[in-house]
């Protein structure tokens, strides 16, 4: 199983209003295996390094690669993989 955890704790003044709208997979989802990526739709344009996403594997170890990126077609979407 994989736990997807979204700690958005370090918002800057400029990004104070960007709110997650939807998550793929859903927030706090418990999955049988890790998805290839996590995609989040925000209410405003985001700066990926202003917050963080942590993905844990079944043994409790961190499996994400800290490689957040904005979708070049739509900066309201953040995408994170491993």
C-alpha positions in Angstrom: 0.0 0.0 0.0 1.0 3.6 -0.6 -0.1 6.6 1.4 -0.3 10.0 -0.4 0.2 12.9 2.0 0.0 16.6 1.0 1.6 19.0 3.5 1.2 22.5 2.1 2.7 24.5 4.9 5.1 26.9 3.4 2.9 29.2 1.3 4.4 32.6 0.5 2.5 35.9 0.5 2.1 35.8 -3.3 0.9 32.2 -3.3 -1.4 32.6 -0.2 -4.5 32.0 -2.2 -3.6 29.0 -4.3 -5.8 26.2 -2.9 -5.8 22.6 -4.1 -9.0 21.8 -5.9 -8.6 18.2 -7.0 -6.0 15.5 -6.5 -5.0 12.5 -8.8 -5.0 10.1 -6.9 -7.3 11.5 -4.2 -5.8 13.1 -1.1 -5.0 10.5 1.6 -5.6 7.7 -0.8 -4.3 4.3 0.3 -3.3 2.4 -2.9 -2.1 -1.2 -3.6 0.9 0.2 -5.5 2.4 3.6 -6.1 1.1 5.7 -9.0 3.6 6.9 -11.5 2.8 10.5 -10.6 0.6 12.7 -8.4 -1.2 15.6 -10.1 -2.9 18.4 -8.3 -5.2 21.1 -9.7 -4.8 24.4 -7.8 -7.2 27.5 -7.8 -4.3 29.7 -9.0 -0.9 29.5 -10.7 1.5 27.7 -8.4 5.2 27.7 -7.7 6.2 24.1 -7.1 9.0 24.8 -4.6 6.7 26.9 -2.4 5.3 23.8 -0.8 5.9 20.1 -0.8 4.3 16.7 -1.4 5.6 13.6 0.4 4.8 10.1 -0.9 5.4 7.1 1.4 5.8 3.5 0.3 4.4 0.4 2.1 7.4 0.2 4.4 7.0 3.8 5.5 10.0 5.1 3.5 9.8 8.2 1.4 9.5 7.3 -2.3 9.0 10.7 -4.1 12.0 12.4 -5.7 11.3 16.0 -4.8 10.8 16.8 -8.5 7.7 19.0 -8.5 6.9 20.7 -11.9 4.2 22.9 -13.2 2.3 21.8 -16.3 3.7 23.9 -19.1 0.2 24.0 -20.7 -1.6 25.1 -17.5 0.3 26.5 -14.5 -2.7 25.7 -12.3 -1.6 22.0 -12.3 1.4 20.7 -10.4 2.8 17.2 -11.2 5.1 15.1 -9.1 6.7 11.8 -9.9 9.2 9.2 -8.8 
